[in-house]
Amino acid sequence: MKRTLLPYQRRWVADEAQLKVIGKSRRIGLSWAEAYDAVMHAGDDSGNVYYQSYDQEMTRGFIDDCAEWAGFLKVAVSAVGETLIDDGEKSVQAFRLALYNGREIVSMTSAPRAFRSKGRPGDLGIVDEAAFVDDLEEVLKAALAFLVWGGRIHVLSTHNGESNPFNKLCEDIRSGRQPGSLHTVTFDDALADGLAARVLEVQGRPPSREAMEEWARGIRHVYRHNAAEELDCIPAAGAGRFLGWELIRKCRHADAGKPELYRGGFGYLGIDVARRRHLWVATAFEMVGDVLWAREMEILRDKRFSEQRAVVRRMVRQFKCIRIGIDQTGMGEGLFEQLQDDHGTQRVEGFLLTGPTRLTLATSLLTHCEDARIRIPDDEDTEADLRSVRREGGTAGPPRLVSGESGTDGHADRFWSFAIACHVSEAGPVEFDYAAAPPGRGARVDDGTAPGRGWLRPDHGDDFRRPARGGW
């Protein structure tokens, strides 16, 4: 593989402004070029480098890229590994590349306080995919402190909504309110500078014109209705999306949503309730190791509550669901009580989808996606539903989640079904107390011909023993 930078990468690296910001397309190798710059900065003894991004996989990948660049540039490395950074409240896991000249490159997930203790003269701070990091305003405030002592700050990101702090930073630089250098590189800009030819070269394919055009069309097809923001650097109107496309993409799997692949493990059921206007969605997940696999997603529209209840009974039996979460808001109250009658008060948990609760549930889904601990169906309707949830506000209080946009067939119904299932799965199995059989009466097993009043109820199979209180 060639280790020469393409023209747009060279322009970015050559810019020595104290603060430089780039709004960029995805998949164009800017983080890889930034790793080169980081190694050159630390290798020349200019200062240490501190990198932050929203995803641990990205932070690890950045250090891997730095290590490869160090080998290519013959920069002596003394150690590569993991370390802990004290942010003043807790220890943050980080990855570290130490050079023989005493400088280091440290890569960590977004932690504003971890930046505050850094920034000596010559140090470089990097915020990658800034529009998606937690509490970006605090991260930027801590990062900009690098400038006070003569350090430098690089901020890179794909856009994530007009109101996102990253877009506000771009606008401030563009208008002159914030001193700094602003770059923009769209997917078409990168293609014009040779991106497609480089990709085909890495893949070992001849870079013919037809092959390059086919590759570019394929990328645009992958991003489809998200291409304006993800590839063309046009921030979407309104607030930023709660789940980024890359997060959703790495959790999609062709085997998810196929009941026939159920392995027989414990299941978790998340239910978003609707009757007429929106979709009723129940998703059964199976825990395989520490990963939640969607095994079946049942979607109903304008169906009677008795039919909804019957679907839940079937899914609970089929997937051994040990915890059931349900949207209890409004019309969900009645179904929630019925499911508690069917399956027990300890196994069925209801959620009133107020602002704080919505944020708690959505954050559980976000965490599972960031850690790649969930596998969801690979289809366009699911992607559109997950992408329809946006984050608003947050400057004067907690952020607010809004959902629903053109192109979806519901109201983020799949999103909330997934989020509820993720949340109830975190509590694990429910522990029950057991009572001994009354004197003179032995425990029996129903043979399926008598009403389900024995110690084992037929609907739940031999794995589910009826508890003494809060029963199923």
C-alpha positions as CSV (number, residue, x, y, z in Angstrom):
1,M,0.0,0.0,0.0
2,K,1.3,3.4,-0.9
3,R,1.9,5.7,2.1
4,T,1.7,8.9,0.1
5,L,-1.0,11.4,1.1
6,L,-3.6,12.5,-1.5
7,P,-3.8,16.2,-2.3
8,Y,-6.7,17.0,0.1
9,Q,-4.9,15.1,2.9
10,R,-1.7,17.0,2.2
11,R,-3.5,20.4,2.3
12,W,-4.9,19.5,5.7
13,V,-1.6,18.3,7.1
14,A,0.3,21.3,5.7
15,D,-2.0,23.8,7.5
16,E,-0.2,24.8,10.7
17,A,-2.9,27.0,12.1
18,Q,-3.3,26.9,15.9
19,L,-6.9,25.9,15.5
20,K,-8.0,24.1,12.4
21,V,-11.4,22.5,11.7
22,I,-12.6,20.3,8.9
23,G,-16.1,19.3,7.9
24,K,-15.5,16.2,5.9
25,S,-17.2,13.3,4.1
26,R,-16.9,9.8,5.5
27,R,-14.6,7.2,4.2
28,I,-12.0,9.5,2.8
29,G,-9.0,8.7,5.1
30,L,-8.7,12.0,7.1
31,S,-8.1,10.2,10.4
32,W,-5.4,8.2,8.7
33,A,-3.7,11.4,7.5
34,E,-4.1,12.8,11.0
35,A,-2.3,9.8,12.4
36,Y,0.6,10.7,10.1
37,D,0.6,14.3,11.4
38,A,0.5,13.1,15.0
39,V,3.6,10.9,14.5
40,M,5.5,13.7,12.8
41,H,4.5,16.1,15.6
42,A,5.6,13.9,18.4
43,G,8.6,12.4,16.4
44,D,10.0,15.9,15.8
45,D,9.8,16.5,19.6
46,S,7.3,19.3,19.1
47,G,5.0,18.1,21.9
48,N,2.7,15.3,23.0
49,V,-0.4,14.4,21.1
50,Y,-3.8,13.8,22.8
51,Y,-6.6,12.3,20.7
52,Q,-10.3,11.9,21.5
53,S,-13.3,10.4,19.7
54,Y,-16.7,9.0,20.6
55,D,-15.9,5.3,20.0
56,Q,-13.3,3.1,21.6
57,E,-12.8,1.2,18.4
58,M,-11.8,4.5,16.7
59,T,-9.4,5.3,19.5
60,R,-7.7,1.9,19.2
61,G,-7.6,2.2,15.4
62,F,-5.9,5.6,15.6
63,I,-3.1,4.3,17.8
64,D,-2.7,1.3,15.4
65,D,-2.4,3.8,12.5
66,C,0.1,5.8,14.4
67,A,2.2,2.7,15.1
68,E,2.2,1.8,11.4
69,W,3.2,5.3,10.4
70,A,6.0,5.3,13.0
71,G,7.3,2.1,11.5
72,F,7.1,3.6,8.0
73,L,8.7,6.9,9.0
74,K,11.4,5.1,11.1
75,V,10.3,6.9,14.3
76,A,11.6,4.9,17.3
77,V,8.8,3.6,19.5
78,S,9.5,2.4,23.1
79,A,6.0,1.1,24.0
80,V,2.5,0.6,22.6
81,G,-0.3,-0.4,24.9
82,E,-3.2,0.6,27.2
83,T,-3.1,3.1,30.0
84,L,-5.4,4.9,32.3
85,I,-6.0,8.7,32.3
86,D,-7.2,10.4,35.4
87,D,-9.9,13.0,34.5
88,G,-10.3,14.3,38.0
89,E,-13.4,12.1,38.8
90,K,-12.6,8.7,37.4
91,S,-10.0,6.8,35.4
92,V,-10.5,6.8,31.6
93,Q,-9.1,3.9,29.5
94,A,-6.8,5.0,26.8
95,F,-4.3,3.7,24.3
96,R,-0.7,5.0,24.3
97,L,2.2,5.1,21.8
98,A,5.4,6.1,23.6
99,L,8.4,7.3,21.6
100,Y,12.1,7.0,22.6
101,N,12.4,10.8,22.6
102,G,10.1,11.0,25.6
103,R,7.0,12.1,23.7
104,E,3.8,10.2,23.6
105,I,0.5,9.9,21.6
106,V,-2.5,9.1,23.8
107,S,-5.9,8.1,22.4
108,M,-9.0,8.1,24.5
109,T,-12.8,8.3,24.2
110,S,-14.4,11.7,24.8
111,A,-13.7,12.9,28.3
112,P,-13.6,16.7,28.8
113,R,-11.7,16.6,32.1
114,A,-9.0,14.5,30.6
115,F,-8.1,17.4,28.3
116,R,-8.0,19.9,31.1
117,S,-4.8,18.6,32.6
118,K,-3.1,18.6,29.2
119,G,-1.9,21.4,26.9
120,R,1.6,22.2,27.7
121,P,3.5,24.4,25.1
122,G,3.7,22.5,21.8
123,D,1.1,19.8,22.7
124,L,-1.5,18.9,20.1
125,G,-5.1,18.1,20.9
126,I,-7.3,16.2,18.3
127,V,-11.0,15.8,18.5
128,D,-12.1,13.3,15.8
129,E,-15.8,12.9,14.7
130,A,-16.4,15.8,17.0
131,A,-20.1,16.1,16.2
132,F,-20.7,12.7,17.8
133,V,-18.7,12.9,21.0
134,D,-20.5,13.2,24.4
135,D,-20.7,16.8,25.8
136,L,-18.9,18.3,22.8
137,E,-19.2,21.9,24.2
138,E,-17.2,20.8,27.3
139,V,-14.7,18.9,25.2
140,L,-14.1,22.0,23.0
141,K,-13.8,24.3,26.0
142,A,-11.1,22.0,27.4
143,A,-9.4,21.6,24.1
144,L,-9.3,25.3,23.3
145,A,-7.3,25.8,26.5
146,F,-4.4,24.2,24.6
147,L,-4.1,27.4,22.6
148,V,-3.3,29.5,25.7
149,W,0.1,27.9,26.1
150,G,1.0,27.7,22.5
151,G,-0.5,24.3,21.7
152,R,-2.6,23.4,18.7
153,I,-6.1,21.9,18.2
154,H,-7.4,19.9,15.3
155,V,-11.2,19.2,15.1
156,L,-12.4,16.8,12.5
157,S,-16.0,15.6,11.9
158,T,-18.8,14.6,9.6
159,H,-21.8,16.8,10.2
160,N,-24.5,15.8,12.6
161,G,-27.3,18.4,12.3
162,E,-27.4,22.2,12.0
163,S,-27.7,22.8,15.7
164,N,-24.8,20.6,16.7
165,P,-21.9,22.4,18.4
166,F,-19.5,21.2,15.7
167,N,-21.5,23.0,13.0
168,K,-21.7,26.1,15.3
169,L,-17.9,26.1,15.6
170,C,-17.6,25.9,11.7
171,E,-20.0,28.8,11.4
172,D,-18.1,30.9,14.0
173,I,-14.8,30.4,12.1
174,R,-16.5,31.1,8.7
175,S,-18.0,34.3,10.1
176,G,-14.8,35.5,11.8
177,R,-16.2,35.2,15.4
178,Q,-13.7,32.5,16.2
179,P,-10.1,32.7,14.9
180,G,-9.1,29.5,13.1
181,S,-8.7,27.7,9.8
182,L,-11.8,26.0,8.2
183,H,-11.6,23.2,5.6
184,T,-14.3,21.3,3.8
185,V,-13.8,18.1,1.9
186,T,-16.8,16.4,0.3
187,F,-16.8,12.9,-1.2
188,D,-16.7,14.4,-4.7
189,D,-13.7,16.6,-3.7
190,A,-11.9,13.4,-2.5
191,L,-12.8,11.6,-5.7
192,A,-11.4,14.4,-7.8
193,D,-8.1,14.1,-5.8
194,G,-7.8,10.4,-6.5
195,L,-9.6,8.6,-3.7
196,A,-11.3,5.9,-5.8
197,A,-8.0,5.0,-7.5
198,R,-6.3,4.7,-4.1
199,V,-9.0,2.5,-2.8
200,L,-8.9,0.2,-5.8
201,E,-5.1,0.1,-5.5
202,V,-5.4,-1.0,-1.8
203,Q,-8.0,-3.7,-2.9
204,G,-5.6,-5.0,-5.6
205,R,-8.0,-4.0,-8.4
206,P,-7.0,-2.2,-11.6
207,P,-8.1,1.4,-11.2
208,S,-10.0,1.6,-14.5
209,R,-12.5,4.5,-15.0
210,E,-15.4,2.0,-15.0
211,A,-14.2,0.4,-11.8
212,M,-13.8,3.8,-10.1
213,E,-17.2,5.0,-11.1
214,E,-18.8,1.7,-9.9
215,W,-17.1,2.0,-6.5
216,A,-18.3,5.7,-6.1
217,R,-21.8,4.7,-7.1
218,G,-21.7,1.9,-4.5
219,I,-20.7,4.2,-1.7
220,R,-23.5,6.7,-2.6
221,H,-26.0,3.8,-2.7
222,V,-24.8,2.6,0.8
223,Y,-25.5,6.1,2.3
224,R,-28.6,6.7,0.1
225,H,-30.9,9.3,1.9
226,N,-28.1,10.2,4.3
227,A,-25.7,11.1,1.6
228,A,-26.2,14.9,1.8
229,E,-25.0,15.0,5.4
230,E,-22.6,12.0,5.4
231,L,-20.9,12.6,2.0
232,D,-21.7,16.1,0.8
233,C,-21.0,17.9,4.2
234,I,-24.5,19.5,4.3
235,P,-25.7,19.5,7.9
236,A,-29.3,18.2,8.2
237,A,-31.9,20.7,9.3
238,G,-32.8,20.5,13.0
239,A,-31.0,18.6,15.7
240,G,-28.3,16.0,15.3
241,R,-29.2,12.4,14.9
242,F,-29.0,10.4,18.2
243,L,-27.5,7.3,16.4
244,G,-24.9,7.9,13.8
245,W,-25.1,6.0,10.5
246,E,-21.7,4.3,11.3
247,L,-23.0,3.0,14.6
248,I,-26.1,1.5,13.0
249,R,-24.0,0.0,10.2
250,K,-21.7,-1.9,12.4
251,C,-24.6,-3.4,14.4
252,R,-26.6,-4.5,11.3
253,H,-26.3,-8.2,10.5
254,A,-28.0,-10.4,7.9
255,D,-28.7,-13.1,10.5
256,A,-30.5,-10.8,12.9
257,G,-34.3,-11.0,12.9
258,K,-34.4,-14.7,11.9
259,P,-36.3,-16.8,14.4
260,E,-34.9,-20.0,13.0
261,L,-31.4,-19.0,14.3
262,Y,-32.6,-18.9,17.9
263,R,-30.1,-20.9,20.0
264,G,-32.3,-21.6,23.0
265,G,-30.9,-19.0,25.4
266,F,-32.7,-16.5,27.6
267,G,-34.6,-13.8,25.8
268,Y,-35.5,-10.2,26.4
269,L,-38.6,-8.6,24.9
270,G,-39.1,-4.9,24.2
271,I,-42.5,-3.6,23.2
272,D,-43.5,-0.2,21.8
273,V,-47.3,0.1,22.0
274,A,-49.6,1.6,19.3
275,R,-53.1,0.9,18.1
276,R,-54.0,2.9,15.0
277,R,-51.7,5.7,13.9
278,H,-48.3,4.1,14.5
279,L,-46.8,0.7,14.5
280,W,-46.9,-1.8,17.4
281,V,-43.5,-3.4,17.6
282,A,-42.3,-6.2,19.8
283,T,-38.7,-7.4,19.4
284,A,-37.3,-10.5,21.0
285,F,-33.6,-10.5,21.6
286,E,-31.4,-13.5,22.7
287,M,-28.3,-12.9,24.8
288,V,-25.4,-14.8,23.2
289,G,-22.3,-14.2,25.3
290,D,-22.6,-10.4,25.9
291,V,-24.3,-9.6,22.6
292,L,-28.0,-9.1,22.1
293,W,-29.2,-10.7,18.9
294,A,-32.6,-9.7,17.5
295,R,-34.4,-13.0,16.9
296,E,-37.8,-11.8,15.8
297,M,-39.4,-8.4,15.3
298,E,-43.2,-8.6,15.2
299,I,-44.9,-5.5,13.7
300,L,-48.6,-4.9,13.9
301,R,-50.8,-2.1,12.6
302,D,-54.3,-1.4,13.8
303,K,-54.7,-4.7,15.6
304,R,-56.8,-5.4,18.7
305,F,-55.1,-5.5,22.0
306,S,-56.2,-9.1,22.4
307,E,-54.1,-9.9,19.3
308,Q,-51.2,-8.0,20.6
309,R,-51.4,-9.9,23.9
310,A,-51.5,-13.2,22.0
311,V,-48.3,-12.3,20.1
312,V,-46.5,-11.5,23.3
313,R,-47.5,-14.9,24.8
314,R,-46.2,-16.7,21.8
315,M,-42.9,-14.8,21.7
316,V,-42.3,-15.3,25.5
317,R,-42.8,-19.1,25.1
318,Q,-40.7,-19.3,21.8
319,F,-37.7,-17.3,23.0
320,K,-37.7,-18.0,26.8
321,C,-38.1,-14.3,27.6
322,I,-37.1,-13.8,31.2
323,R,-37.7,-10.0,31.1
324,I,-40.3,-8.0,29.3
325,G,-40.3,-4.2,28.9
326,I,-43.2,-2.3,27.6
327,D,-44.1,1.3,26.7
328,Q,-46.7,2.0,29.5
329,T,-47.6,5.5,28.2
330,G,-51.2,6.3,27.4
331,M,-53.0,3.3,25.8
332,G,-50.0,1.1,26.9
333,E,-51.3,1.2,30.5
334,G,-54.0,-1.4,29.9
335,L,-51.8,-3.8,28.0
336,F,-49.1,-3.4,30.6
337,E,-51.4,-4.6,33.3
338,Q,-52.7,-7.5,31.2
339,L,-49.1,-8.6,30.6
340,Q,-48.3,-8.5,34.3
341,D,-51.4,-10.7,34.9
342,D,-50.1,-13.1,32.2
343,H,-46.4,-13.2,33.0
344,G,-45.9,-11.7,36.5
345,T,-45.2,-8.4,38.1
346,Q,-41.6,-9.1,38.5
347,R,-41.0,-10.1,34.9
348,V,-42.9,-7.3,33.2
349,E,-41.6,-3.7,33.6
350,G,-43.4,-0.7,32.3
351,F,-42.0,2.6,31.2
352,L,-43.7,6.0,31.0
353,L,-41.9,7.7,28.1
354,T,-41.3,11.0,29.7
355,G,-38.3,13.1,28.7
356,P,-35.8,11.7,31.3
357,T,-37.0,8.1,30.8
358,R,-36.8,8.4,27.0
359,L,-33.2,9.6,27.4
360,T,-32.3,6.7,29.8
361,L,-33.7,4.1,27.4
362,A,-32.2,5.7,24.3
363,T,-28.8,5.9,26.1
364,S,-29.0,2.2,26.8
365,L,-29.4,1.5,23.1
366,L,-26.6,3.9,22.2
367,T,-24.2,2.2,24.6
368,H,-25.0,-1.2,23.1
369,C,-24.4,0.2,19.6
370,E,-21.1,1.9,20.6
371,D,-19.8,-1.3,22.2
372,A,-21.1,-3.4,19.3
373,R,-23.2,-5.5,21.8
374,I,-26.3,-5.7,19.7
375,R,-27.2,-7.2,16.3
376,I,-30.2,-5.8,14.5
377,P,-31.9,-6.6,11.2
378,D,-30.2,-5.4,8.0
379,D,-33.1,-3.6,6.3
380,E,-33.8,-0.1,5.2
381,D,-37.0,0.4,7.3
382,T,-35.1,-0.4,10.5
383,E,-32.2,1.9,9.5
384,A,-34.7,4.8,8.7
385,D,-36.5,4.3,12.0
386,L,-33.3,4.3,14.0
387,R,-32.0,7.4,12.2
388,S,-35.3,9.3,12.8
389,V,-34.5,10.0,16.4
390,R,-32.8,13.4,16.9
391,R,-31.3,15.2,19.9
392,E,-32.4,18.7,20.7
393,G,-31.3,21.2,23.2
394,G,-28.9,20.4,26.0
395,T,-27.4,23.8,26.6
396,A,-29.6,24.9,29.5
397,G,-30.7,21.4,30.6
398,P,-30.7,17.8,29.6
399,P,-31.2,17.1,25.9
400,R,-34.6,16.2,24.5
401,L,-35.2,13.4,22.0
402,V,-37.6,14.0,19.1
403,S,-38.6,11.4,16.5
404,G,-40.4,10.9,13.3
405,E,-39.6,12.3,9.8
406,S,-40.5,11.7,6.2
407,G,-39.3,8.3,4.9
408,T,-40.2,6.3,8.0
409,D,-43.4,4.2,8.3
410,G,-43.9,4.8,12.0
411,H,-42.8,7.0,14.8
412,A,-39.4,5.5,15.7
413,D,-41.3,2.5,16.9
414,R,-38.5,0.0,16.2
415,F,-36.0,2.4,18.0
416,W,-38.1,2.3,21.2
417,S,-38.7,-1.4,21.0
418,F,-34.9,-1.9,20.8
419,A,-34.1,0.6,23.5
420,I,-36.5,-0.9,26.0
421,A,-35.1,-4.4,25.3
422,C,-31.6,-3.2,25.8
423,H,-32.5,-1.5,29.1
424,V,-34.3,-4.5,30.6
425,S,-31.5,-6.8,29.5
426,E,-29.0,-4.9,31.7
427,A,-30.8,-6.1,34.8
428,G,-30.3,-9.7,33.9
429,P,-32.5,-12.6,35.0
430,V,-35.2,-12.0,37.7
431,E,-34.5,-13.9,41.0
432,F,-37.6,-15.5,42.6
433,D,-38.3,-17.0,46.0
434,Y,-39.8,-20.5,46.1
435,A,-42.2,-21.9,48.6
436,A,-42.4,-25.6,49.7
437,A,-45.5,-27.6,48.6
438,P,-48.2,-27.7,51.3
439,P,-48.1,-30.7,53.6
440,G,-49.6,-33.8,52.2
441,R,-49.5,-32.6,48.6
442,G,-46.7,-33.4,46.3
443,A,-45.5,-31.2,43.5
444,R,-46.8,-32.2,40.1
445,V,-46.2,-31.4,36.5
446,D,-49.1,-30.6,34.3
447,D,-49.5,-32.9,31.3
448,G,-51.1,-30.2,29.3
449,T,-54.7,-31.6,29.7
450,A,-55.6,-29.8,33.0
451,P,-55.9,-26.0,33.5
452,G,-52.5,-24.3,34.2
453,R,-52.8,-24.2,38.0
454,G,-50.1,-26.7,38.9
455,W,-46.6,-26.0,40.1
456,L,-45.4,-25.8,36.5
457,R,-47.6,-23.9,34.1
458,P,-47.8,-25.5,30.6
459,D,-47.4,-22.1,28.8
460,H,-43.9,-21.6,30.2
461,G,-42.4,-25.1,29.8
462,D,-40.4,-27.0,32.4
463,D,-37.8,-24.2,32.6
464,F,-40.2,-21.7,34.4
465,R,-41.3,-22.6,37.9
466,R,-44.1,-20.6,39.3
467,P,-42.9,-18.4,42.2
468,A,-44.6,-18.0,45.5
469,R,-45.5,-14.3,45.0
470,G,-45.5,-12.0,42.0
471,G,-46.1,-15.1,39.9
472,W,-46.3,-15.4,36.1
